[in-house]
C-alpha cells in the first residue's frame, strides 16, 4: 500500500515549492483534470517504480503569514502520527531559527524516519552554510533548491530508501473495498455501525500493512465486501482544534486503499469546503464515488422539489464529474442503508465494465463524424479508431487520431459524456486518451 510523506517546517522556507517540484514530475503523465486542482496540498508521485503520496502540511493552515508556534507544533505532531517519512524543510538563507529548534526537539523524540532538507541552496558557497543545521541533531542536511530542482533527485532516492518493506496483503483481490469518508461529525461511524448492525457477520479483521487501514470483511444480505476503516481514531483531546486538516490526512489512507468511496454529507449543513477537499482526494485517486446525504430524518421538508434542488446543488459543486449516485439516507433510523451498499456494489461493477472494441467503434464513430473535433489551425482532426485499455483501475479509452495534440479538454468531455450516455459508468471516473494513430 502507498506510503505517505509529510512536509513540515515553518512558513516561507519553500514547503509548497518543494511540494510542487516533487509532485509535478508526474502531473505531466497523469491528466490534470480541469477542476481537480482545488487543493494543492496533496499529490501523488512516483520514483524508481515506487508510488507514494505527499502532503504539504503548510497548505492547511489559515492565515499562514503570522503563524503561531502552536499551529506548527500541532501540524508536526499530526504528521508524525500519520506519515511514514517526514521531510523537515529549513532555509539556508536564514539559518537556524528558534522555531526550527522547537520543531527539531519534537522530531528528535520520534522513531519515524526524518529527512532534514536544507532548501534554497542555490550555489556552492551556500552549501557551507548548511553545516549549521547539524546543530539540530537530525543528521546530515540534504542540500537542495526546490526552485531550480537541484538536489531533488538525491532527495527522492533517500525518501524511497526509508520506506518500510511492505508485508504482503492477505486481501482477496476480487472483493470490493468500500471506504466511508467525510468530514468530522457527519455520521461516518453511525453509518458503519448501521451497515454492520448488531449481529456482526465479520469474517476476518485484517490489519492493513499501513498500520492504519483495517479491512473488515462483511458477508451479509448477499453483499460480500471489505470496509476500509481508518483505524484507531485518536483520543479526542489530542486533536480537538484542528479537525479540518486532521480529517483530510486521515481520509487519504482510506481513500487510497479502497475501490469505491462512500462520501457522506450532512443534510443539515449542505456542502462545505472540506467536503470538496475530500471529494477531490477521491478524484485524484480515480476512485468510484457514491454520495450519501446523511441525517435525512432531520430535514423537515422532504418533497421532491427539495430533493431535486439538493441534488442539483451537489452536482454543480462537484462538476465536471457529475455522473454519480446520490442517496438520501439516515444512519440513525437505518433508512436506505442497504441501498447505499447496493449502489456502492454497482459502482464497483461499473468500474470493471469492458466494452468490446467493435461495439465502441460502431456506436461512437458515427457520432464523432457528426460532431468532429473543431478544426485547429485550418487542419481537420480525424478520429479513426477507439478501444478500451485492458486491466486498468479506472475505465480508460483510447481514441486514435491524426492530430491528437489538437483535441482539447471540452471535446474530451463530449466524448466522455457520449460514452456515459450509452453504457453504465455511473459513479466511476473515466480516462480519455487521444493518441497518434
C-alpha positions as CSV (number, residue, x, y, z in Angstrom):
1,X,0.0,0.0,0.0
2,X,1.1,3.6,-0.6
3,X,3.5,5.4,1.7
4,X,2.7,8.8,3.0
5,X,5.4,11.6,3.1
6,X,4.7,14.8,5.0
7,X,6.5,18.1,4.5
8,X,6.8,20.1,7.7
9,X,8.6,23.3,8.6
10,X,8.0,27.0,9.5
11,X,6.4,29.3,6.9
12,X,8.3,30.6,3.9
13,X,11.0,28.0,3.8
14,X,9.7,26.8,0.5
15,X,7.5,23.9,1.5
16,X,5.0,24.4,-1.3
17,X,7.7,25.0,-3.9
18,X,9.2,21.7,-2.8
19,X,5.8,20.0,-2.9
20,X,5.2,21.2,-6.4
21,X,8.6,20.1,-7.5
22,X,8.1,16.6,-6.1
23,X,4.6,16.1,-7.5
24,X,4.9,17.9,-10.8
25,X,7.3,15.3,-12.2
26,X,4.2,13.2,-12.5
27,X,1.5,15.6,-13.4
28,X,2.6,15.6,-17.0
29,X,1.7,12.0,-17.2
30,X,-1.5,11.9,-15.1
31,X,-4.0,14.1,-16.8
32,X,-4.6,17.0,-14.5
33,X,-8.4,17.1,-14.9
34,X,-9.9,20.6,-15.1
35,X,-11.3,21.3,-11.7
36,X,-9.3,18.9,-9.6
37,X,-6.6,21.3,-8.7
38,X,-8.7,22.8,-6.0
39,X,-6.4,21.6,-3.3
40,X,-2.7,21.9,-3.8
41,X,-1.7,20.2,-0.6
42,X,-1.9,16.6,-1.6
43,X,-0.3,14.9,-4.6
44,X,1.0,11.5,-5.7
45,X,4.4,10.9,-7.1
46,X,6.5,8.0,-8.4
47,X,10.2,7.4,-8.1
48,X,12.2,4.3,-9.0
49,X,8.9,2.4,-9.6
50,X,7.6,3.3,-6.1
51,X,4.4,5.3,-5.9
52,X,3.8,7.4,-2.8
53,X,1.7,10.4,-1.6
54,X,3.0,13.7,-0.4
55,X,1.2,16.1,1.9
56,X,2.2,19.7,2.4
57,X,1.2,20.5,5.9
58,X,1.6,24.2,5.3
59,X,-1.4,24.3,3.0
60,X,-3.9,23.6,5.7
61,X,-3.2,26.4,7.9
62,X,-5.3,29.5,8.0
63,X,-3.5,32.9,7.6
64,X,-0.1,31.4,7.2
65,X,1.7,34.8,7.4
66,X,1.5,35.3,11.1
67,X,1.5,31.7,12.1
68,X,1.8,30.8,15.8
69,X,4.3,28.3,17.1
70,X,1.3,26.3,18.4
71,X,-0.1,25.8,15.0
72,X,3.1,24.4,13.6
73,X,3.7,22.2,16.6
74,X,0.2,20.7,16.0
75,X,1.0,20.0,12.4
76,X,4.2,18.4,13.2
77,X,2.7,16.1,15.8
78,X,-0.1,15.1,13.4
79,X,2.4,14.5,10.6
80,X,4.4,12.3,13.0
81,X,1.3,10.3,13.8
82,X,0.1,9.8,10.2
83,X,3.1,9.8,7.8
84,X,5.7,7.2,7.1
85,X,8.5,9.7,6.3
86,X,8.8,13.3,7.4
87,X,10.7,16.0,5.4
88,X,11.7,18.8,7.7
89,X,12.4,21.8,5.5
90,X,14.8,24.6,6.7
91,X,16.1,27.6,4.9
92,X,19.8,28.1,4.3
93,X,19.5,31.8,3.8
94,X,18.0,32.3,7.3
95,X,20.0,29.7,9.2
96,X,18.6,28.0,12.4
97,X,15.7,29.9,14.0
98,X,14.1,29.3,17.3
99,X,11.1,27.8,15.7
100,X,13.3,25.4,13.7
101,X,14.9,24.3,17.0
102,X,11.4,23.8,18.6
103,X,10.3,21.6,15.7
104,X,13.6,19.6,15.8
105,X,13.0,18.9,19.5
106,X,9.7,17.3,18.7
107,X,11.1,15.4,15.8
108,X,14.1,14.0,17.7
109,X,11.8,12.2,20.1
110,X,10.2,10.3,17.3
111,X,11.3,7.0,15.8
112,X,9.9,7.9,12.4
113,X,12.4,8.4,9.5
114,X,13.2,12.2,9.4
115,X,14.9,13.8,6.4
116,X,16.4,17.2,7.1
117,X,16.1,19.3,3.9
118,X,18.2,22.5,3.6
119,X,16.3,24.4,0.9
120,X,17.4,27.5,-1.1
121,X,21.0,26.1,-1.5
122,X,21.4,27.7,-4.9
123,X,25.2,27.7,-5.1
124,X,28.3,26.0,-3.6
125,X,29.0,28.8,-1.1
126,X,25.6,28.2,0.4
127,X,26.4,24.6,1.0
128,X,28.9,25.6,3.7
129,X,26.1,27.5,5.5
130,X,24.1,24.3,5.6
131,X,26.6,22.9,8.1
132,X,24.9,25.0,10.7
133,X,21.9,22.6,10.7
134,X,23.9,19.8,12.2
135,X,23.1,21.5,15.5
136,X,19.5,20.4,15.1
137,X,20.6,16.8,15.9
138,X,18.8,15.3,13.0
139,X,21.7,14.0,11.0
140,X,23.0,15.2,7.6
141,X,21.1,18.1,6.0
142,X,20.3,17.3,2.3
143,X,21.1,20.4,0.3
144,X,18.5,21.2,-2.4
145,X,17.0,24.1,-4.3
146,X,13.3,23.5,-4.7
147,X,13.0,26.4,-7.1
148,X,15.6,25.1,-9.6
149,X,15.2,21.4,-8.8
150,X,18.9,20.9,-7.9
151,X,19.4,18.0,-5.5
152,X,15.8,16.8,-5.6
153,X,16.8,13.5,-7.3
154,X,19.1,12.6,-4.4
155,X,16.3,13.6,-2.0
156,X,13.8,11.3,-3.7
157,X,16.3,8.4,-3.6
158,X,16.7,9.0,0.1
159,X,13.0,9.2,0.7
160,X,12.3,5.9,-1.2
161,X,15.1,4.1,0.7
162,X,13.4,5.0,4.0
163,X,10.1,3.3,3.2
164,X,9.4,0.1,5.2
165,X,9.2,-3.1,3.3
166,X,5.5,-3.9,2.9
167,X,4.2,-7.0,4.4
168,X,2.2,-8.9,1.9
169,X,-1.5,-8.2,1.9
170,X,-3.8,-11.1,2.7
171,X,-6.7,-9.4,1.0
172,X,-8.7,-11.2,-1.7
173,X,-8.4,-9.2,-4.9
174,X,-11.8,-9.5,-6.4
175,X,-13.8,-8.4,-3.5
176,X,-14.8,-4.8,-3.5
177,X,-13.3,-2.4,-0.9
178,X,-15.5,0.4,0.3
179,X,-14.3,3.4,2.3
180,X,-16.7,5.6,4.2
181,X,-15.3,9.2,4.1
182,X,-16.5,12.6,5.0
183,X,-15.6,15.4,7.4
184,X,-15.9,15.0,11.2
185,X,-19.3,14.6,12.8
186,X,-21.2,13.8,9.7
187,X,-22.1,10.3,10.9
188,X,-19.3,8.1,9.4
189,X,-19.2,5.7,12.4
190,X,-23.0,5.6,12.8
191,X,-23.2,4.6,9.1
192,X,-20.6,1.9,9.6
193,X,-22.5,0.6,12.6
194,X,-25.7,0.7,10.6
195,X,-24.1,-1.4,7.9
196,X,-22.7,-3.9,10.4
197,X,-25.8,-4.0,12.6
198,X,-25.5,-5.6,16.0
199,X,-25.3,-9.1,14.5
200,X,-21.9,-8.7,13.1
201,X,-21.1,-11.2,10.4
202,X,-17.5,-10.4,10.4
203,X,-15.4,-13.0,8.5
204,X,-12.0,-11.6,9.3
205,X,-10.3,-8.5,10.6
206,X,-7.1,-7.8,8.7
207,X,-4.9,-5.0,9.9
208,X,-3.6,-3.3,6.8
209,X,0.1,-3.0,6.2
210,X,-0.1,0.7,6.7
211,X,-0.7,0.2,10.4
212,X,-3.7,2.2,9.7
213,X,-6.3,0.9,7.4
214,X,-8.1,-2.0,8.8
215,X,-10.2,-4.1,6.4
216,X,-13.2,-5.7,7.9
217,X,-14.9,-8.2,5.6
218,X,-18.6,-8.5,5.6
219,X,-20.7,-11.2,4.1
220,X,-24.2,-10.2,4.7
221,X,-27.5,-9.6,2.9
222,X,-25.9,-11.1,-0.2
223,X,-23.1,-8.5,-0.1
224,X,-19.5,-9.6,0.2
225,X,-17.1,-6.7,0.7
226,X,-14.4,-5.1,2.7
227,X,-15.0,-2.0,4.7
228,X,-11.8,0.1,4.9
229,X,-11.7,1.6,8.2
230,X,-9.1,4.2,9.2
231,X,-8.4,2.5,12.4
232,X,-7.7,4.0,15.8
233,X,-9.2,7.4,15.6
234,X,-7.0,9.0,18.2
235,X,-8.1,10.3,21.6
236,X,-10.2,13.4,21.4
237,X,-8.0,15.7,23.5
238,X,-5.1,15.5,21.0
239,X,-6.8,16.9,18.1
240,X,-9.9,18.8,19.0
241,X,-8.7,22.0,17.5
242,X,-7.5,21.2,14.0
243,X,-10.2,18.8,12.9
244,X,-10.1,20.1,9.3
245,X,-6.6,19.2,8.5
246,X,-6.7,16.1,10.6
247,X,-9.7,14.5,8.9
248,X,-8.2,15.2,5.4
249,X,-4.9,13.5,6.3
250,X,-6.9,10.7,7.9
251,X,-9.0,10.2,4.8
252,X,-6.0,9.9,2.4
253,X,-5.2,6.4,3.6
254,X,-8.7,5.1,3.5
255,X,-9.3,6.5,0.0
256,X,-6.1,5.2,-1.4
257,X,-6.8,1.7,-0.1
258,X,-10.4,1.5,-1.5
259,X,-12.2,0.9,-4.8
260,X,-15.3,2.9,-4.0
261,X,-15.7,5.8,-1.6
262,X,-18.9,6.5,0.1
263,X,-18.8,10.2,0.7
264,X,-21.1,11.4,3.5
265,X,-22.6,14.8,3.5
266,X,-24.7,16.3,6.3
267,X,-28.2,17.1,5.2
268,X,-28.5,19.8,7.7
269,X,-25.3,21.6,6.6
270,X,-25.0,21.2,2.8
271,X,-21.7,21.1,1.0
272,X,-18.7,22.7,2.7
273,X,-15.2,23.4,1.6
274,X,-13.9,20.4,3.4
275,X,-16.3,18.1,1.6
276,X,-14.8,19.4,-1.6
277,X,-11.3,18.7,-0.4
278,X,-12.2,15.1,0.4
279,X,-14.1,14.8,-2.9
280,X,-11.0,15.9,-4.8
281,X,-8.9,13.3,-3.0
282,X,-11.3,10.7,-4.3
283,X,-11.0,12.1,-7.8
284,X,-7.2,12.4,-7.7
285,X,-7.1,8.7,-6.8
286,X,-9.6,7.8,-9.5
287,X,-11.9,6.0,-7.2
288,X,-15.6,5.2,-7.5
289,X,-18.0,7.6,-5.7
290,X,-21.4,7.2,-4.0
291,X,-22.6,10.4,-2.3
292,X,-24.8,9.8,0.8
293,X,-26.8,12.7,2.3
294,X,-27.0,11.6,5.9
295,X,-29.3,12.8,8.7
296,X,-32.2,13.0,6.2
297,X,-34.5,12.2,9.1
298,X,-33.8,15.7,10.5
299,X,-34.9,17.5,7.4
300,X,-38.5,18.9,7.7
301,X,-39.4,19.3,4.1
302,X,-38.7,16.1,2.1
303,X,-40.6,17.0,-1.0
304,X,-39.3,16.0,-4.5
305,X,-38.6,19.7,-5.2
306,X,-36.2,19.9,-2.2
307,X,-34.5,16.6,-3.2
308,X,-34.1,17.8,-6.7
309,X,-32.6,21.2,-5.6
310,X,-30.3,19.4,-3.2
311,X,-29.1,17.0,-5.9
312,X,-28.5,19.8,-8.4
313,X,-26.5,21.8,-5.9
314,X,-24.3,18.8,-5.1
315,X,-23.6,18.0,-8.8
316,X,-22.9,21.7,-9.5
317,X,-20.3,21.9,-6.8
318,X,-18.6,18.6,-7.8
319,X,-18.7,19.3,-11.6
320,X,-17.3,18.4,-14.1
321,X,-17.7,14.9,-12.7
322,X,-21.5,14.6,-12.3
323,X,-22.3,11.0,-13.1
324,X,-22.5,9.5,-9.7
325,X,-25.4,8.3,-7.5
326,X,-26.7,10.5,-4.7
327,X,-28.8,8.9,-2.0
328,X,-30.7,10.4,0.9
329,X,-30.4,8.2,4.0
330,X,-30.3,8.2,7.7
331,X,-27.8,6.1,9.7
332,X,-29.9,6.7,12.8
333,X,-33.2,5.3,11.5
334,X,-31.3,2.9,9.1
335,X,-33.4,4.4,6.3
336,X,-32.0,3.3,2.8
337,X,-28.8,1.8,4.3
338,X,-28.9,-1.3,2.1
339,X,-29.5,0.9,-0.9
340,X,-26.1,2.6,-0.1
341,X,-24.4,-0.8,-0.3
342,X,-26.3,-1.7,-3.5
343,X,-25.1,1.5,-5.2
344,X,-21.5,1.0,-3.9
345,X,-21.5,-2.5,-5.3
346,X,-23.0,-1.4,-8.6
347,X,-20.3,1.4,-8.8
348,X,-17.6,-1.2,-8.2
349,X,-19.0,-3.4,-11.0
350,X,-19.2,-0.3,-13.3
351,X,-15.5,0.2,-12.8
352,X,-14.9,-3.3,-14.2
353,X,-17.1,-2.8,-17.3
354,X,-15.4,-3.8,-20.5
355,X,-16.8,-2.7,-23.8
356,X,-16.0,-4.7,-27.0
357,X,-13.9,-2.6,-29.4
358,X,-16.3,-3.4,-32.2
359,X,-19.2,-2.0,-30.2
360,X,-17.3,1.1,-29.3
361,X,-16.5,1.9,-32.9
362,X,-20.0,1.1,-34.2
363,X,-21.6,3.4,-31.6
364,X,-19.2,6.2,-31.3
365,X,-17.6,6.7,-34.7
366,X,-20.9,7.9,-36.4
367,X,-21.4,10.4,-33.5
368,X,-17.8,11.7,-33.9
369,X,-18.4,12.0,-37.6
370,X,-21.5,14.1,-37.0
371,X,-19.7,16.3,-34.4
372,X,-16.0,16.1,-35.2
373,X,-13.4,18.0,-33.1
374,X,-13.3,21.7,-34.1
375,X,-10.7,22.5,-36.8
376,X,-7.5,23.9,-35.4
377,X,-5.1,26.0,-37.5
378,X,-7.1,25.0,-40.5
379,X,-6.5,21.3,-40.0
380,X,-9.2,18.6,-39.9
381,X,-8.9,16.3,-37.0
382,X,-10.0,12.8,-37.7
383,X,-10.6,10.1,-35.1
384,X,-10.4,6.7,-36.8
385,X,-10.5,4.0,-34.1
386,X,-11.4,3.6,-30.5
387,X,-10.5,0.9,-27.9
388,X,-10.7,0.4,-24.2
389,X,-7.4,-0.3,-22.4
390,X,-7.3,-3.7,-20.7
391,X,-6.6,-4.1,-17.0
392,X,-6.8,-0.5,-15.8
393,X,-8.1,0.6,-12.4
394,X,-10.2,3.3,-14.0
395,X,-12.1,2.6,-17.2
396,X,-9.8,4.1,-19.9
397,X,-10.5,4.7,-23.5
398,X,-8.0,5.5,-26.3
399,X,-9.1,7.4,-29.4
400,X,-6.6,7.3,-32.2
401,X,-6.4,10.5,-34.2
402,X,-4.2,12.1,-36.8
403,X,-3.5,15.2,-34.7
404,X,-4.0,14.2,-31.1
405,X,-2.4,17.4,-29.7
406,X,-5.3,19.5,-31.1
407,X,-8.0,17.6,-29.3
408,X,-8.8,19.8,-26.3
409,X,-10.4,19.3,-22.9
410,X,-14.0,20.3,-23.9
411,X,-14.1,17.7,-26.7
412,X,-12.7,15.0,-24.4
413,X,-15.6,15.8,-22.1
414,X,-18.0,15.5,-25.0
415,X,-16.6,12.0,-25.8
416,X,-16.8,11.0,-22.1
417,X,-20.5,12.1,-22.0
418,X,-21.3,10.1,-25.1
419,X,-19.7,7.0,-23.5
420,X,-21.7,7.6,-20.3
421,X,-25.0,8.0,-22.2
422,X,-24.6,4.6,-23.8
423,X,-23.0,2.5,-21.2
424,X,-23.3,2.4,-17.4
425,X,-20.3,4.0,-15.8
426,X,-22.2,5.8,-13.0
427,X,-20.0,6.5,-10.0
428,X,-16.7,5.8,-11.7
429,X,-14.4,8.3,-13.4
430,X,-13.3,7.6,-17.0
431,X,-10.0,8.4,-18.6
432,X,-10.0,9.6,-22.2
433,X,-6.7,9.4,-24.0
434,X,-6.1,10.7,-27.6
435,X,-3.2,9.0,-29.3
436,X,-1.4,9.2,-32.6
437,X,-2.9,6.5,-34.8
